[in-house]
Amino acid sequence: MAAKSKTEAESAENVAAEPVVSGAIVVTGPEAGRWRSGRYFCRVARTLQLAELSAEDLKQIEADPLLKINYVD
């Protein structure tokens, strides 16, 4: 069995360290609309893939009391 190069070993570690994110959130905002994390939310539900959101974006959206969030697989 051949030894892995340092680059291959580092790549394998990076992949293992990153969590696999699946699913989505459905976000509904107030009738007047609301901007959060560079996205506009209004009374029409908007689906966002969790894999496309940064941890900070998700945190800001979840913390906003004017946004209603449902998690889906």
mmCIF file of the N, C-alpha and C atoms, coordinates in Angstrom:
data_MODEL
# 
_entry.id   MODEL 
# 
loop_
_atom_site.group_PDB 
_atom_site.id 
_atom_site.type_symbol 
_atom_site.label_atom_id 
_atom_site.label_alt_id 
_atom_site.label_comp_id 
_atom_site.label_asym_id 
_atom_site.label_entity_id 
_atom_site.label_seq_id 
_atom_site.pdbx_PDB_ins_code 
_atom_site.Cartn_x 
_atom_site.Cartn_y 
_atom_site.Cartn_z 
_atom_site.occupancy 
_atom_site.B_iso_or_equiv 
_atom_site.pdbx_formal_charge 
_atom_site.auth_seq_id 
_atom_site.auth_comp_id 
_atom_site.auth_asym_id 
_atom_site.auth_atom_id 
_atom_site.pdbx_PDB_model_num 
ATOM 1   N N  . MET A 1 1  ? 0.848   -1.172 0.000  1.00 0.00 ? 1  MET A N  1 
ATOM 2   C CA . MET A 1 1  ? 0.000   0.000  0.000  1.00 0.00 ? 1  MET A CA 1 
ATOM 3   C C  . MET A 1 1  ? 0.893   1.235  0.000  1.00 0.00 ? 1  MET A C  1 
ATOM 4   N N  . ALA A 1 2  ? 0.646   2.165  -0.906 1.00 0.00 ? 2  ALA A N  1 
ATOM 5   C CA . ALA A 1 2  ? 1.471   3.366  -1.033 1.00 0.00 ? 2  ALA A CA 1 
ATOM 6   C C  . ALA A 1 2  ? 1.091   4.376  0.035  1.00 0.00 ? 2  ALA A C  1 
ATOM 7   N N  . ALA A 1 3  ? 2.070   5.115  0.501  1.00 0.00 ? 3  ALA A N  1 
ATOM 8   C CA . ALA A 1 3  ? 1.822   6.153  1.505  1.00 0.00 ? 3  ALA A CA 1 
ATOM 9   C C  . ALA A 1 3  ? 1.171   7.347  0.825  1.00 0.00 ? 3  ALA A C  1 
ATOM 10  N N  . LYS A 1 4  ? 0.237   7.990  1.527  1.00 0.00 ? 4  LYS A N  1 
ATOM 11  C CA . LYS A 1 4  ? -0.423  9.179  0.993  1.00 0.00 ? 4  LYS A CA 1 
ATOM 12  C C  . LYS A 1 4  ? 0.507   10.373 1.090  1.00 0.00 ? 4  LYS A C  1 
ATOM 13  N N  . SER A 1 5  ? 0.412   11.248 0.097  1.00 0.00 ? 5  SER A N  1 
ATOM 14  C CA . SER A 1 5  ? 1.199   12.468 0.167  1.00 0.00 ? 5  SER A CA 1 
ATOM 15  C C  . SER A 1 5  ? 0.607   13.374 1.240  1.00 0.00 ? 5  SER A C  1 
ATOM 16  N N  . LYS A 1 6  ? 1.376   14.370 1.644  1.00 0.00 ? 6  LYS A N  1 
ATOM 17  C CA . LYS A 1 6  ? 0.907   15.295 2.677  1.00 0.00 ? 6  LYS A CA 1 
ATOM 18  C C  . LYS A 1 6  ? -0.366  16.011 2.212  1.00 0.00 ? 6  LYS A C  1 
ATOM 19  N N  . THR A 1 7  ? -0.418  16.412 0.951  1.00 0.00 ? 7  THR A N  1 
ATOM 20  C CA . THR A 1 7  ? -1.591  17.102 0.411  1.00 0.00 ? 7  THR A CA 1 
ATOM 21  C C  . THR A 1 7  ? -2.828  16.218 0.465  1.00 0.00 ? 7  THR A C  1 
ATOM 22  N N  . GLU A 1 8  ? -2.695  14.945 0.077  1.00 0.00 ? 8  GLU A N  1 
ATOM 23  C CA . GLU A 1 8  ? -3.833  14.022 0.128  1.00 0.00 ? 8  GLU A CA 1 
ATOM 24  C C  . GLU A 1 8  ? -4.309  13.821 1.557  1.00 0.00 ? 8  GLU A C  1 
ATOM 25  N N  . ALA A 1 9  ? -3.381  13.702 2.486  1.00 0.00 ? 9  ALA A N  1 
ATOM 26  C CA . ALA A 1 9  ? -3.733  13.505 3.893  1.00 0.00 ? 9  ALA A CA 1 
ATOM 27  C C  . ALA A 1 9  ? -4.441  14.730 4.454  1.00 0.00 ? 9  ALA A C  1 
ATOM 28  N N  . GLU A 1 10 ? -3.947  15.929 4.099  1.00 0.00 ? 10 GLU A N  1 
ATOM 29  C CA . GLU A 1 10 ? -4.592  17.164 4.567  1.00 0.00 ? 10 GLU A CA 1 
ATOM 30  C C  . GLU A 1 10 ? -5.986  17.294 3.991  1.00 0.00 ? 10 GLU A C  1 
ATOM 31  N N  . SER A 1 11 ? -6.161  16.958 2.708  1.00 0.00 ? 11 SER A N  1 
ATOM 32  C CA . SER A 1 11 ? -7.477  17.022 2.078  1.00 0.00 ? 11 SER A CA 1 
ATOM 33  C C  . SER A 1 11 ? -8.456  16.084 2.763  1.00 0.00 ? 11 SER A C  1 
ATOM 34  N N  . ALA A 1 12 ? -8.011  14.893 3.075  1.00 0.00 ? 12 ALA A N  1 
ATOM 35  C CA . ALA A 1 12 ? -8.864  13.922 3.753  1.00 0.00 ? 12 ALA A CA 1 
ATOM 36  C C  . ALA A 1 12 ? -9.276  14.435 5.130  1.00 0.00 ? 12 ALA A C  1 
ATOM 37  N N  . GLU A 1 13 ? -8.362  15.086 5.843  1.00 0.00 ? 13 GLU A N  1 
ATOM 38  C CA . GLU A 1 13 ? -8.683  15.640 7.157  1.00 0.00 ? 13 GLU A CA 1 
ATOM 39  C C  . GLU A 1 13 ? -9.697  16.762 7.038  1.00 0.00 ? 13 GLU A C  1 
ATOM 40  N N  . ASN A 1 14 ? -9.547  17.634 6.024  1.00 0.00 ? 14 ASN A N  1 
ATOM 41  C CA . ASN A 1 14 ? -10.477 18.748 5.840  1.00 0.00 ? 14 ASN A CA 1 
ATOM 42  C C  . ASN A 1 14 ? -11.875 18.253 5.517  1.00 0.00 ? 14 ASN A C  1 
ATOM 43  N N  . VAL A 1 15 ? -11.990 17.246 4.701  1.00 0.00 ? 15 VAL A N  1 
ATOM 44  C CA . VAL A 1 15 ? -13.300 16.700 4.357  1.00 0.00 ? 15 VAL A CA 1 
ATOM 45  C C  . VAL A 1 15 ? -13.955 16.102 5.590  1.00 0.00 ? 15 VAL A C  1 
ATOM 46  N N  . ALA A 1 16 ? -13.196 15.375 6.383  1.00 0.00 ? 16 ALA A N  1 
ATOM 47  C CA . ALA A 1 16 ? -13.747 14.749 7.578  1.00 0.00 ? 16 ALA A CA 1 
ATOM 48  C C  . ALA A 1 16 ? -14.142 15.786 8.625  1.00 0.00 ? 16 ALA A C  1 
ATOM 49  N N  . ALA A 1 17 ? -13.450 16.931 8.662  1.00 0.00 ? 17 ALA A N  1 
ATOM 50  C CA . ALA A 1 17 ? -13.719 17.948 9.668  1.00 0.00 ? 17 ALA A CA 1 
ATOM 51  C C  . ALA A 1 17 ? -14.965 18.768 9.351  1.00 0.00 ? 17 ALA A C  1 
ATOM 52  N N  . GLU A 1 18 ? -15.358 18.848 8.083  1.00 0.00 ? 18 GLU A N  1 
ATOM 53  C CA . GLU A 1 18 ? -16.522 19.644 7.700  1.00 0.00 ? 18 GLU A CA 1 
ATOM 54  C C  . GLU A 1 18 ? -17.785 18.810 7.835  1.00 0.00 ? 18 GLU A C  1 
ATOM 55  N N  . PRO A 1 19 ? -18.773 19.320 8.585  1.00 0.00 ? 19 PRO A N  1 
ATOM 56  C CA . PRO A 1 19 ? -20.007 18.557 8.742  1.00 0.00 ? 19 PRO A CA 1 
ATOM 57  C C  . PRO A 1 19 ? -20.799 18.514 7.439  1.00 0.00 ? 19 PRO A C  1 
ATOM 58  N N  . VAL A 1 20 ? -21.473 17.426 7.226  1.00 0.00 ? 20 VAL A N  1 
ATOM 59  C CA . VAL A 1 20 ? -22.332 17.298 6.063  1.00 0.00 ? 20 VAL A CA 1 
ATOM 60  C C  . VAL A 1 20 ? -23.692 17.889 6.425  1.00 0.00 ? 20 VAL A C  1 
ATOM 61  N N  . VAL A 1 21 ? -24.111 18.871 5.649  1.00 0.00 ? 21 VAL A N  1 
ATOM 62  C CA . VAL A 1 21 ? -25.362 19.566 5.934  1.00 0.00 ? 21 VAL A CA 1 
ATOM 63  C C  . VAL A 1 21 ? -26.372 19.185 4.867  1.00 0.00 ? 21 VAL A C  1 
ATOM 64  N N  . SER A 1 22 ? -27.511 18.709 5.302  1.00 0.00 ? 22 SER A N  1 
ATOM 65  C CA . SER A 1 22 ? -28.576 18.414 4.358  1.00 0.00 ? 22 SER A CA 1 
ATOM 66  C C  . SER A 1 22 ? -29.863 19.013 4.889  1.00 0.00 ? 22 SER A C  1 
ATOM 67  N N  . GLY A 1 23 ? -30.829 19.113 4.048  1.00 0.00 ? 23 GLY A N  1 
ATOM 68  C CA . GLY A 1 23 ? -32.097 19.674 4.458  1.00 0.00 ? 23 GLY A CA 1 
ATOM 69  C C  . GLY A 1 23 ? -32.211 21.129 4.056  1.00 0.00 ? 23 GLY A C  1 
ATOM 70  N N  . ALA A 1 24 ? -33.294 21.716 4.530  1.00 0.00 ? 24 ALA A N  1 
ATOM 71  C CA . ALA A 1 24 ? -33.588 23.094 4.168  1.00 0.00 ? 24 ALA A CA 1 
ATOM 72  C C  . ALA A 1 24 ? -34.419 23.739 5.265  1.00 0.00 ? 24 ALA A C  1 
ATOM 73  N N  . ILE A 1 25 ? -34.552 25.048 5.160  1.00 0.00 ? 25 ILE A N  1 
ATOM 74  C CA . ILE A 1 25 ? -35.474 25.763 6.025  1.00 0.00 ? 25 ILE A CA 1 
ATOM 75  C C  . ILE A 1 25 ? -36.447 26.509 5.132  1.00 0.00 ? 25 ILE A C  1 
ATOM 76  N N  . VAL A 1 26 ? -37.676 26.610 5.594  1.00 0.00 ? 26 VAL A N  1 
ATOM 77  C CA . VAL A 1 26 ? -38.685 27.398 4.910  1.00 0.00 ? 26 VAL A CA 1 
ATOM 78  C C  . VAL A 1 26 ? -38.940 28.601 5.810  1.00 0.00 ? 26 VAL A C  1 
ATOM 79  N N  . VAL A 1 27 ? -38.705 29.795 5.273  1.00 0.00 ? 27 VAL A N  1 
ATOM 80  C CA . VAL A 1 27 ? -38.783 31.018 6.069  1.00 0.00 ? 27 VAL A CA 1 
ATOM 81  C C  . VAL A 1 27 ? -39.917 31.891 5.558  1.00 0.00 ? 27 VAL A C  1 
ATOM 82  N N  . THR A 1 28 ? -40.743 32.363 6.477  1.00 0.00 ? 28 THR A N  1 
ATOM 83  C CA . THR A 1 28 ? -41.817 33.294 6.160  1.00 0.00 ? 28 THR A CA 1 
ATOM 84  C C  . THR A 1 28 ? -41.592 34.550 6.987  1.00 0.00 ? 28 THR A C  1 
ATOM 85  N N  . GLY A 1 29 ? -41.639 35.680 6.329  1.00 0.00 ? 29 GLY A N  1 
ATOM 86  C CA . GLY A 1 29 ? -41.428 36.956 7.005  1.00 0.00 ? 29 GLY A CA 1 
ATOM 87  C C  . GLY A 1 29 ? -42.731 37.697 7.224  1.00 0.00 ? 29 GLY A C  1 
ATOM 88  N N  . PRO A 1 30 ? -42.632 38.901 7.757  1.00 0.00 ? 30 PRO A N  1 
ATOM 89  C CA . PRO A 1 30 ? -43.827 39.711 7.979  1.00 0.00 ? 30 PRO A CA 1 
ATOM 90  C C  . PRO A 1 30 ? -44.393 40.231 6.655  1.00 0.00 ? 30 PRO A C  1 
ATOM 91  N N  . GLU A 1 31 ? -45.624 40.667 6.667  1.00 0.00 ? 31 GLU A N  1 
ATOM 92  C CA . GLU A 1 31 ? -46.267 41.143 5.443  1.00 0.00 ? 31 GLU A CA 1 
ATOM 93  C C  . GLU A 1 31 ? -45.498 42.309 4.816  1.00 0.00 ? 31 GLU A C  1 
ATOM 94  N N  . ALA A 1 32 ? -44.940 43.171 5.649  1.00 0.00 ? 32 ALA A N  1 
ATOM 95  C CA . ALA A 1 32 ? -44.196 44.326 5.143  1.00 0.00 ? 32 ALA A CA 1 
ATOM 96  C C  . ALA A 1 32 ? -42.829 43.931 4.584  1.00 0.00 ? 32 ALA A C  1 
ATOM 97  N N  . GLY A 1 33 ? -42.399 42.716 4.839  1.00 0.00 ? 33 GLY A N  1 
ATOM 98  C CA . GLY A 1 33 ? -41.103 42.235 4.366  1.00 0.00 ? 33 GLY A CA 1 
ATOM 99  C C  . GLY A 1 33 ? -39.998 42.533 5.362  1.00 0.00 ? 33 GLY A C  1 
ATOM 100 N N  . ARG A 1 34 ? -38.882 41.835 5.185  1.00 0.00 ? 34 ARG A N  1 
ATOM 101 C CA . ARG A 1 34 ? -37.756 41.985 6.109  1.00 0.00 ? 34 ARG A CA 1 
ATOM 102 C C  . ARG A 1 34 ? -36.493 41.449 5.453  1.00 0.00 ? 34 ARG A C  1 
ATOM 103 N N  . TRP A 1 35 ? -35.412 42.196 5.570  1.00 0.00 ? 35 TRP A N  1 
ATOM 104 C CA . TRP A 1 35 ? -34.106 41.749 5.089  1.00 0.00 ? 35 TRP A CA 1 
ATOM 105 C C  . TRP A 1 35 ? -33.344 41.131 6.240  1.00 0.00 ? 35 TRP A C  1 
ATOM 106 N N  . ARG A 1 36 ? -32.733 39.991 6.001  1.00 0.00 ? 36 ARG A N  1 
ATOM 107 C CA . ARG A 1 36 ? -31.880 39.352 7.011  1.00 0.00 ? 36 ARG A CA 1 
ATOM 108 C C  . ARG A 1 36 ? -30.831 38.544 6.259  1.00 0.00 ? 36 ARG A C  1 
ATOM 109 N N  . SER A 1 37 ? -29.592 38.701 6.627  1.00 0.00 ? 37 SER A N  1 
ATOM 110 C CA . SER A 1 37 ? -28.472 37.959 6.025  1.00 0.00 ? 37 SER A CA 1 
ATOM 111 C C  . SER A 1 37 ? -28.417 38.114 4.503  1.00 0.00 ? 37 SER A C  1 
ATOM 112 N N  . GLY A 1 38 ? -28.720 39.318 4.036  1.00 0.00 ? 38 GLY A N  1 
ATOM 113 C CA . GLY A 1 38 ? -28.652 39.593 2.606  1.00 0.00 ? 38 GLY A CA 1 
ATOM 114 C C  . GLY A 1 38 ? -29.774 38.976 1.790  1.00 0.00 ? 38 GLY A C  1 
ATOM 115 N N  . ARG A 1 39 ? -30.828 38.519 2.460  1.00 0.00 ? 39 ARG A N  1 
ATOM 116 C CA . ARG A 1 39 ? -31.969 37.900 1.786  1.00 0.00 ? 39 ARG A CA 1 
ATOM 117 C C  . ARG A 1 39 ? -33.254 38.592 2.216  1.00 0.00 ? 39 ARG A C  1 
ATOM 118 N N  . TYR A 1 40 ? -34.197 38.668 1.288  1.00 0.00 ? 40 TYR A N  1 
ATOM 119 C CA . TYR A 1 40 ? -35.469 39.313 1.575  1.00 0.00 ? 40 TYR A CA 1 
ATOM 120 C C  . TYR A 1 40 ? -36.528 38.262 1.886  1.00 0.00 ? 40 TYR A C  1 
ATOM 121 N N  . PHE A 1 41 ? -37.221 38.448 2.981  1.00 0.00 ? 41 PHE A N  1 
ATOM 122 C CA . PHE A 1 41 ? -38.292 37.545 3.388  1.00 0.00 ? 41 PHE A CA 1 
ATOM 123 C C  . PHE A 1 41 ? -39.588 38.335 3.507  1.00 0.00 ? 41 PHE A C  1 
ATOM 124 N N  . CYS A 1 42 ? -40.667 37.756 3.013  1.00 0.00 ? 42 CYS A N  1 
ATOM 125 C CA . CYS A 1 42 ? -41.984 38.381 3.118  1.00 0.00 ? 42 CYS A CA 1 
ATOM 126 C C  . CYS A 1 42 ? -43.004 37.301 3.453  1.00 0.00 ? 42 CYS A C  1 
ATOM 127 N N  . ARG A 1 43 ? -44.283 37.588 3.272  1.00 0.00 ? 43 ARG A N  1 
ATOM 128 C CA . ARG A 1 43 ? -45.318 36.622 3.656  1.00 0.00 ? 43 ARG A CA 1 
ATOM 129 C C  . ARG A 1 43 ? -45.356 35.392 2.756  1.00 0.00 ? 43 ARG A C  1 
ATOM 130 N N  . VAL A 1 44 ? -44.662 35.464 1.623  1.00 0.00 ? 44 VAL A N  1 
ATOM 131 C CA . VAL A 1 44 ? -44.541 34.300 0.743  1.00 0.00 ? 44 VAL A CA 1 
ATOM 132 C C  . VAL A 1 44 ? -43.355 33.473 1.244  1.00 0.00 ? 44 VAL A C  1 
ATOM 133 N N  . ALA A 1 45 ? -43.605 32.214 1.565  1.00 0.00 ? 45 ALA A N  1 
ATOM 134 C CA . ALA A 1 45 ? -42.564 31.337 2.110  1.00 0.00 ? 45 ALA A CA 1 
ATOM 135 C C  . ALA A 1 45 ? -41.407 31.195 1.130  1.00 0.00 ? 45 ALA A C  1 
ATOM 136 N N  . ARG A 1 46 ? -40.211 31.207 1.671  1.00 0.00 ? 46 ARG A N  1 
ATOM 137 C CA . ARG A 1 46 ? -38.993 31.059 0.867  1.00 0.00 ? 46 ARG A CA 1 
ATOM 138 C C  . ARG A 1 46 ? -38.188 29.883 1.409  1.00 0.00 ? 46 ARG A C  1 
ATOM 139 N N  . THR A 1 47 ? -37.794 28.963 0.524  1.00 0.00 ? 47 THR A N  1 
ATOM 140 C CA . THR A 1 47 ? -37.030 27.792 0.923  1.00 0.00 ? 47 THR A CA 1 
ATOM 141 C C  . THR A 1 47 ? -35.549 28.031 0.661  1.00 0.00 ? 47 THR A C  1 
ATOM 142 N N  . LEU A 1 48 ? -34.745 27.781 1.693  1.00 0.00 ? 48 LEU A N  1 
ATOM 143 C CA . LEU A 1 48 ? -33.293 27.926 1.589  1.00 0.00 ? 48 LEU A CA 1 
ATOM 144 C C  . LEU A 1 48 ? -32.632 26.599 1.942  1.00 0.00 ? 48 LEU A C  1 
ATOM 145 N N  . GLN A 1 49 ? -31.718 26.150 1.116  1.00 0.00 ? 49 GLN A N  1 
ATOM 146 C CA . GLN A 1 49 ? -30.968 24.935 1.393  1.00 0.00 ? 49 GLN A CA 1 
ATOM 147 C C  . GLN A 1 49 ? -29.944 25.246 2.486  1.00 0.00 ? 49 GLN A C  1 
ATOM 148 N N  . LEU A 1 50 ? -29.884 24.419 3.514  1.00 0.00 ? 50 LEU A N  1 
ATOM 149 C CA . LEU A 1 50 ? -28.945 24.642 4.614  1.00 0.00 ? 50 LEU A CA 1 
ATOM 150 C C  . LEU A 1 50 ? -27.500 24.632 4.132  1.00 0.00 ? 50 LEU A C  1 
ATOM 151 N N  . ALA A 1 51 ? -27.195 23.834 3.134  1.00 0.00 ? 51 ALA A N  1 
ATOM 152 C CA . ALA A 1 51 ? -25.834 23.757 2.611  1.00 0.00 ? 51 ALA A CA 1 
ATOM 153 C C  . ALA A 1 51 ? -25.383 25.077 1.990  1.00 0.00 ? 51 ALA A C  1 
ATOM 154 N N  . GLU A 1 52 ? -26.330 25.918 1.592  1.00 0.00 ? 52 GLU A N  1 
ATOM 155 C CA . GLU A 1 52 ? -26.001 27.192 0.957  1.00 0.00 ? 52 GLU A CA 1 
ATOM 156 C C  . GLU A 1 52 ? -25.872 28.331 1.962  1.00 0.00 ? 52 GLU A C  1 
ATOM 157 N N  . LEU A 1 53 ? -26.185 28.081 3.224  1.00 0.00 ? 53 LEU A N  1 
ATOM 158 C CA . LEU A 1 53 ? -26.124 29.116 4.251  1.00 0.00 ? 53 LEU A CA 1 
ATOM 159 C C  . LEU A 1 53 ? -24.866 28.964 5.095  1.00 0.00 ? 53 LEU A C  1 
ATOM 160 N N  . SER A 1 54 ? -24.254 30.086 5.423  1.00 0.00 ? 54 SER A N  1 
ATOM 161 C CA . SER A 1 54 ? -23.139 30.022 6.369  1.00 0.00 ? 54 SER A CA 1 
ATOM 162 C C  . SER A 1 54 ? -23.728 29.847 7.767  1.00 0.00 ? 54 SER A C  1 
ATOM 163 N N  . ALA A 1 55 ? -22.910 29.447 8.693  1.00 0.00 ? 55 ALA A N  1 
ATOM 164 C CA . ALA A 1 55 ? -23.359 29.292 10.074 1.00 0.00 ? 55 ALA A CA 1 
ATOM 165 C C  . ALA A 1 55 ? -23.863 30.619 10.619 1.00 0.00 ? 55 ALA A C  1 
ATOM 166 N N  . GLU A 1 56 ? -23.201 31.718 10.258 1.00 0.00 ? 56 GLU A N  1 
ATOM 167 C CA . GLU A 1 56 ? -23.600 33.048 10.728 1.00 0.00 ? 56 GLU A CA 1 
ATOM 168 C C  . GLU A 1 56 ? -24.953 33.456 10.127 1.00 0.00 ? 56 GLU A C  1 
ATOM 169 N N  . ASP A 1 57 ? -25.160 33.179 8.831  1.00 0.00 ? 57 ASP A N  1 
ATOM 170 C CA . ASP A 1 57 ? -26.446 33.491 8.197  1.00 0.00 ? 57 ASP A CA 1 
ATOM 171 C C  . ASP A 1 57 ? -27.584 32.755 8.899  1.00 0.00 ? 57 ASP A C  1 
ATOM 172 N N  . LEU A 1 58 ? -27.392 31.467 9.130  1.00 0.00 ? 58 LEU A N  1 
ATOM 173 C CA . LEU A 1 58 ? -28.426 30.664 9.781  1.00 0.00 ? 58 LEU A CA 1 
ATOM 174 C C  . LEU A 1 58 ? -28.713 31.192 11.180 1.00 0.00 ? 58 LEU A C  1 
ATOM 175 N N  . LYS A 1 59 ? -27.670 31.543 11.897 1.00 0.00 ? 59 LYS A N  1 
ATOM 176 C CA . LYS A 1 59 ? -27.819 32.066 13.257 1.00 0.00 ? 59 LYS A CA 1 
ATOM 177 C C  . LYS A 1 59 ? -28.641 33.355 13.252 1.00 0.00 ? 59 LYS A C  1 
ATOM 178 N N  . GLN A 1 60 ? -28.369 34.255 12.305 1.00 0.00 ? 60 GLN A N  1 
ATOM 179 C CA . GLN A 1 60 ? -29.102 35.518 12.219 1.00 0.00 ? 60 GLN A CA 1 
ATOM 180 C C  . GLN A 1 60 ? -30.565 35.297 11.852 1.00 0.00 ? 60 GLN A C  1 
ATOM 181 N N  . ILE A 1 61 ? -30.813 34.394 10.924 1.00 0.00 ? 61 ILE A N  1 
ATOM 182 C CA . ILE A 1 61 ? -32.190 34.107 10.515 1.00 0.00 ? 61 ILE A CA 1 
ATOM 183 C C  . ILE A 1 61 ? -32.963 33.488 11.675 1.00 0.00 ? 61 ILE A C  1 
ATOM 184 N N  . GLU A 1 62 ? -32.359 32.527 12.355 1.00 0.00 ? 62 GLU A N  1 
ATOM 185 C CA . GLU A 1 62 ? -33.029 31.871 13.490 1.00 0.00 ? 62 GLU A CA 1 
ATOM 186 C C  . GLU A 1 62 ? -33.303 32.843 14.637 1.00 0.00 ? 62 GLU A C  1 
ATOM 187 N N  . ALA A 1 63 ? -32.433 33.824 14.823 1.00 0.00 ? 63 ALA A N  1 
ATOM 188 C CA . ALA A 1 63 ? -32.568 34.757 15.946 1.00 0.00 ? 63 ALA A CA 1 
ATOM 189 C C  . ALA A 1 63 ? -33.584 35.871 15.698 1.00 0.00 ? 63 ALA A C  1 
ATOM 190 N N  . ASP A 1 64 ? -34.027 36.024 14.467 1.00 0.00 ? 64 ASP A N  1 
ATOM 191 C CA . ASP A 1 64 ? -34.952 37.116 14.150 1.00 0.00 ? 64 ASP A CA 1 
ATOM 192 C C  . ASP A 1 64 ? -36.371 36.749 14.580 1.00 0.00 ? 64 ASP A C  1 
ATOM 193 N N  . PRO A 1 65 ? -36.941 37.491 15.512 1.00 0.00 ? 65 PRO A N  1 
ATOM 194 C CA . PRO A 1 65 ? -38.271 37.155 16.018 1.00 0.00 ? 65 PRO A CA 1 
ATOM 195 C C  . PRO A 1 65 ? -39.405 37.390 15.013 1.00 0.00 ? 65 PRO A C  1 
ATOM 196 N N  . LEU A 1 66 ? -39.147 38.113 13.945 1.00 0.00 ? 66 LEU A N  1 
ATOM 197 C CA . LEU A 1 66 ? -40.181 38.374 12.951 1.00 0.00 ? 66 LEU A CA 1 
ATOM 198 C C  . LEU A 1 66 ? -40.232 37.337 11.838 1.00 0.00 ? 66 LEU A C  1 
ATOM 199 N N  . LEU A 1 67 ? -39.294 36.405 11.874 1.00 0.00 ? 67 LEU A N  1 
ATOM 200 C CA . LEU A 1 67 ? -39.265 35.360 10.850 1.00 0.00 ? 67 LEU A CA 1 
ATOM 201 C C  . LEU A 1 67 ? -39.760 34.044 11.426 1.00 0.00 ? 67 LEU A C  1 
ATOM 202 N N  . LYS A 1 68 ? -40.613 33.365 10.676 1.00 0.00 ? 68 LYS A N  1 
ATOM 203 C CA . LYS A 1 68 ? -41.102 32.033 11.070 1.00 0.00 ? 68 LYS A CA 1 
ATOM 204 C C  . LYS A 1 68 ? -40.306 31.010 10.263 1.00 0.00 ? 68 LYS A C  1 
ATOM 205 N N  . ILE A 1 69 ? -39.759 30.008 10.954 1.00 0.00 ? 69 ILE A N  1 
ATOM 206 C CA . ILE A 1 69 ? -38.885 29.029 10.315 1.00 0.00 ? 69 ILE A CA 1 
ATOM 207 C C  . ILE A 1 69 ? -39.408 27.612 10.534 1.00 0.00 ? 69 ILE A C  1 
ATOM 208 N N  . ASN A 1 70 ? -39.424 26.850 9.473  1.00 0.00 ? 70 ASN A N  1 
ATOM 209 C CA . ASN A 1 70 ? -39.730 25.411 9.541  1.00 0.00 ? 70 ASN A CA 1 
ATOM 210 C C  . ASN A 1 70 ? -38.566 24.668 8.899  1.00 0.00 ? 70 ASN A C  1 
ATOM 211 N N  . TYR A 1 71 ? -38.102 23.622 9.554  1.00 0.00 ? 71 TYR A N  1 
ATOM 212 C CA . TYR A 1 71 ? -37.017 22.796 9.042  1.00 0.00 ? 71 TYR A CA 1 
ATOM 213 C C  . TYR A 1 71 ? -37.597 21.612 8.270  1.00 0.00 ? 71 TYR A C  1 
ATOM 214 N N  . VAL A 1 72 ? -37.006 21.338 7.113  1.00 0.00 ? 72 VAL A N  1 
ATOM 215 C CA . VAL A 1 72 ? -37.447 20.206 6.291  1.00 0.00 ? 72 VAL A CA 1 
ATOM 216 C C  . VAL A 1 72 ? -36.224 19.379 5.884  1.00 0.00 ? 72 VAL A C  1 
ATOM 217 N N  . ASP A 1 73 ? -36.459 18.090 5.626  1.00 0.00 ? 73 ASP A N  1 
ATOM 218 C CA . ASP A 1 73 ? -35.365 17.217 5.171  1.00 0.00 ? 73 ASP A CA 1 
ATOM 219 C C  . ASP A 1 73 ? -35.210 17.280 3.670  1.00 0.00 ? 73 ASP A C  1 
# 
